[in-house]
Amino acid sequence: MSTYDDFITAVLNIDSDRIKKMDVITHPDDYIDIRISLKDDDVLCPICRNKVKIHGYNDKKIAHSVLNNRECFIIYRQARYMCKNCDLTFSRENPFSERNARISHATKLNVLNDLKRVDNTYTYVGIKNNISPTEVQKIFDRHVNIPRHTLPETLSVDENYFPESDYDSLYMCIFMDFESGEIADVLPDRKKDYLISYLSSIKNETFDEKSHKSELNNVKYVSMDMNDVYRDVFSAYCPKALLCADSFHVIKNLTFFFNKVRIRCRGGCDDEVLIYLLTKFDFVFNHDQNLDNDARYNRRLGRYINYRGIRDYLFEAFPDLKKAYELKEKYIDFNSTSSLNDARENLSEMIRLFGECGIKEYEKFYNLLINWSEEIINSFTRVNGKRINNSYIESRNRSIDRLIYNANGFTNFRRTRNRIMYCINKSDTYRF
């Protein structure tokens, strides 16, 4: 095959021997027309299969985005035929685009492949392929309609803020397969009534009269943040599943309450140096913070000091803060070192310590540990060597945030749902 044949196949996606005539015209406005007509070999009437004659021609202009550095159009000289036997008139099948479409198959494929990337907006894809953003959205809506996936054995549940949705809800709800990272579905709402309706529908659609089981019976574990709605709904609809409180969410709550202790200490202090240190060096209380850096001169303290020195200086001034910090670190150690076998016993000790500490900001965390103790214990379960948690779905949520942010906000929930699953799931694709 010649270089010319290769070029024709690559650019037009047809064999060069089908071409009757082709001219490439470059216009002063920096766009290209590929004027082309095809051979009339073997054209038969689609009704009676008899020979036909040419009845006329018309030029069909088709946007073709194979040349990304400039606009390109196929001007297809489309023949119209008439059957000598039954007088039927018809046009030959167009190899470049769908009937009555003004955008080539290749352009649509380029658009759909570009939209697979989270960072590519509809506007950017439109500019790249020399079509309007509205046309890009139409192509996406026409060819991407992803059905929900079967609920996995280990289900991660989380929400994502979506206030611009045309559905009357501030949050959408994400279901993800913990093991594969595939999004099982994206729901327009996280409210209890909606979740009940959604799971009821799955139960009714998949219920087997012989086994008296549905798809919901396949779910063995559900990882969630500490949302009473999730616990109530999944306890009712997946009664055999172990509900697991996301350990990162528990620690996030603990860190929040610890910071309230720090803020209380700062608010009740008259010493400007201590106020300054509590505000500017709040990071010294972070877990895994490197405190043994080289000492630097601190003008407020009038001496060289490193981060550990600053932390200990604050502990000396605020014993309550030191006690709260040590409890926080003790829980983090429990969370990272315990196993399913000893989690119950170790958690009981943590509950006792928080209950007896006398720090008012920790009272809510103490109650949280009691109310969610079973789910916290269950979270030490491992699936294929990985402890069940929501860190994976949180990373997916960051991709979703980026997708929505780059688009300057979406409003159409159906399109947003399809785009999320299309971008994140390798197995989800377009259909022609």
N, C-alpha and C positions, 0 to 999 in steps of 0.2 A: 504494500500500500504506500502511495506517495505521501510526501509531506502535505501536499494540497488536500489529499483525501483525509488525512489525519485531522487537518484543521477544520474541514467541513463537518466531519463527524463530531469533533469536540464542540464546535460553536453552535451547530444547528441540530445535532443529534439525529442526523439522517445520513444514509449512504450517498456518496457523491454521484453514483451512477443513476440516482433517481432525479437528478437536477437536469432540467431542460435548458435553463438560462439563469445566470446569476450575475448581478452587478453590485459592487460595493461602492457607495457614494459617501464621501466625507463632506459635511456641510461646514460653512464658515462659522456657524454657531457651536462647533465642536460636538456635533452628534453625527451618528452614522446610520445610514439606511442600507439594509441588505435587501435588494430587490431580487425576487426569486420566483421562478415558475417551474413546475414539475412536469415530468413526462406523463403522457396520457395512456400509457400501456395498460392493457388488461382492465379497463374501466367497463363494468357491466351494469345493467339495470338491477337495482337491489330487489325489484319485485319479480320480473319475469326472466332475469339473467340474460337478456338479449343485448346486442351491441347498442351503443349510444353515439350521439353526435354532439359536437360542441354547440352550446346554445348561447354562449356569451362569457364574458370575463368581468370580474370586479377585483379591485385592489383591497386587501385586508391588512390593516396596520396593526402590528402586534409588538408591544413593549418586550424587549429581550435584554436581560441584564447580565449577559455573560462577560461584557466588557465593563468592569466596575469603574474604570477611570473616565468613562464618558457614556452618554446616552446612546442606546442602540435600538433600532426598530427593524423588524422584518416587514417588508412590504411584499406580501404574498399575493401573486397574481392567481387568484382562485378561479378555476374554470367551473362553469355551470353546464350541465349536460341534459340532453333530452333523449328519451328512449324512442327509437323508431317504431317500436311495436305498441307500447301502451301510452305513449305521450307523457310519461312521467318526467318532470324536471327535478333535478337534484344537484347538490354540490358534493364534490368528493370530500372524504374525511380529511380534516386539516391536521397534518402531522406536527404542527408547531404549538397548537393551543386547543382548548376545549371549544366546542361550537359556540359561537357568539361571544367568546372571550377575547379580550384585548390585551391579555398578558400571556406570555409563552409558558409552556410547561417548565422549561429550564428556570425561568424567573421565579416561578412558584417554589420550585425545589430550593433555589438559593435563599428565598425568603424564609422558608420553613427551617432550613439548616441554620440560618443566622439566628432565628428566634430560639434555638435550642440553648443559646448562651444566656446566662442570667443577666449579664451586663448590657446586652443589646436591647435598646428600646425600639418601639414600633417606629418612632421618628427616624432613628439612626438607620434601621433596616430599610425604611422607605427611601431615604437619601442614597444609601449605598446601591440600591437596586433601581433607582430612578423611577419610583412610583410614590404615590401619596401614602402617608401613615394610615389613612382610612382604608385604602386598598390593602395594605399589609394586614390590618385587623380582619378584613373580610376574608382574605386568604387563610389566615389562622383559624378563624371561626368555622370556615367551610371544611377544613381538612384535619382539624385537631379537636376531637371530642372523646375524652378519655373516660372510660367507665371506672367505677370504683374497683379496687383490688379486693380479693378475698382477705378477710381479717386474719392477721398472722397469729401464731401461737403466743408470741411475746409482743404485746401492743404498747407503744408509747403514745401518750396523749398530752397535747399541749395546745395553748392558744396563741394567736398572733393578732396584734392590734390592727384593725382595718376599718377605721371610722368612715372612710369615703365610700364604702360598699353600697350598692343600690339595694342590698338586703338590709332590713331594719335591725342592725346589730353593730356593736362597736368592735367585736372580736369574732374572728373565724376560728374554728377548731381543727387541729391537725391530728390525723391518725397516721402513725408510722410503724413499720416493721422494725423492731429493735435490732434484729440480727442483720438484715440486709440494708437498712437505711432507706428503703423504698417508701414513698408516701402512699399509704393505702387509700386515703381519701382526704379531701379538704371540705369541711362543712361550713356553711355560712354563719352559724351561730353556735355558741357554747352553752346556751341556757338549757335548763333541765328539761323543759317541755320539748324542745327541739331534739335533744339527744334521745329522749324516750321514744319519740316518734321515729327517729332514724333507726334505732336498734330494734324497735318493734317491727318495722318494715323488713329489716334483714331476717328477723326471726320468722316472720310469716312467709317470706319468699323462699326460704331455704329449709323450712321444717320438713323432716322426714317422718311420715306416719309410722313406719315400721320401727325405727330406732328411737322415735320421740326425741330426736336431737335436731339442732339447727347449726348453722355456721358459727353461732355464738359459743357453742360448746367446744369449738376448736381453740378458743382463747384460753391459755393456761396462766398467763401473767399479764397484768396491766400496770405500767409505770406511769405515775402522775404526780403533779404537784399537789399540795395539800388543799385541795378544793373539795368541799363537802358535796357539791353537785356531782363531781366525777365519782366519788366514793359511793354515793347513794345509787346512782344510775348503774354503775358496773356491778355493784353488789347484787342488784336485782336482776340484771340481764345476763351476767356472766357469773353465776353463783359458784361455779367450780374454780374460777380463776383466783389466783393469789393477787391481791392488790398491794402494790409496792409504792411507798412514798419516796419520791426522788430525793436522794441524799444531798444533792447540791442545793435543792430548795430548802431543806431543813437548815443547812448551814447558812444559807442566805438570810433566813429568819433570825438565826442566832447572831449573825454579824450585825443585823439591823438593831437588835436589842442591845448589843454591846455598845454600839455607837451612841445609843440613847444615854447610856451610862457616861460615856465620854462627854457628851453635850451637857449633861446635868452637872458634871464636875466643872466644866468650863463656865457654865452659867452662874454657878454659885461661888465663883472665885473673883477676888478683887486684885490679885497679883497679875500685872500686865505681862510679865515674863511667862508665867504659867499659861495664861490665856493664849499667848503667842505660840508657845510650844505645842499646846493641845490642838491648835488650829493648823499650823503649818506642818507639823510633823505627825499628823494623824496616821500616816502609813506605817509608823514603827509598830503599830499594833496588828498589822496584817500577818496572817499565817505565812510562814516560809519567807518572810522578809529578811534579807541579809542585814544583820545588825552590826556586824563586825567590819565595817568599812574603815578606811583611814580617817582618823580624827581630823576635823576641820575647825577652824576658829569660828566661834559663835559670839557675835558682838553683844548680844543680849546677856549671855551668861558670862562673858568676859574671859573665856578660856577655850582651849581645844577640847572637842568632845565628838564622839562618834554616835551612831544611832542607838546603840545599846545603852550608852551613857544617858542619852536623852530619855529613853524609855524608863530606865531605872530612876532617873531624877523625878519623873512624873509619878512613878509608882510610890516613891517616898512621900510625895506631897499628897497623893490620893490613894489610900489603902483600898478603898472600895473599887477603884479602877483596876488595881492589881488583882484583886480577888475575882473580879468579873473577867479579866483577861485570862487568868489561869483556868477558870471554869470553861471558858470558850475553847482554849487550847486542849483541855482534857476531853471535851466532847469531840473535837476534830480528830484527836488521837483514837478515841473509841470508834469513830466512823471509819477510819482508815485501817485499823488493825483487827477489828472484831470479825468473826465469821458467823455463819448461820447457826453454828452449834452453840456459841457462847453469847450471841447477840442479846438474847432475852435477859440473861443474868447481868451482863454489862450495862444494858439499858436501864435495868432496875436501879443499879447503883448511880447512874447518871441522873435519873429522876430524883433519887434521894438527895443527891448533892445540890441540885438546882432548887429543890423544895426547901432545903435547910439553909440556903446561902444568905437569905435576908436581903437580897438586892431586888428592889421593887420592879426594876425594868425586866427582870428575868421571870417574873410571875407568869406572864403570858406564854413564855417559852416553856416553862414548867408544865402548864396546862396543855400546851401543844404536844409535848412528849407523851403525856398521859393519853390524850385523845387519839393520837396517831401511833400509839406504841406497836400495835400489830402490823401496821403497814410499814413502819420503820424497820421492824425485825425482818419482815418479808423482803425488804430491799437488799438484804445481804445474800439473797439467792443469786446463784451464778448460772448463766446460760452459755454453754460452749466456752466456759472459762471467763466470761465477762460478767461482772456484777451488774445487775439491772439498775439502770438510772436513765435520766433524761438528757444526758450531755449530748448524745448523738442528735436527738431531735432539736435541741437548742442550737446546734451548729446548722441544722437545716433551716431553722427559723431565721438565722442570720442571713442565709442566702435569700430567703423570702423577703426579709427586710430590704436587702440590697435591690432585689428585683422591683419592689414597689417604690423604693426611693428613687432609683434611676429613671423610673417612668413618671416621676413627679406625681405619683398617686394614681391608682386605678379606681374605677367606679363599678365596672361591669363584673359582678362576682363570678358568673359562669366562665367568662374569658380568663379571669384571674386564676380561678381554680385549675383550669386546663393548662394555663401557662406554668403554674407552679409544678404540677405533676409532669408536664412535658420537659421542663428544664432539669428537674432534679432526678427523675427516674430514667435510667438508661433504657429500660425496656419499653417505655411509652414513646410512641412515635405518631407520625401523621398517617392519614389514609387517603387514597385517591379512589 
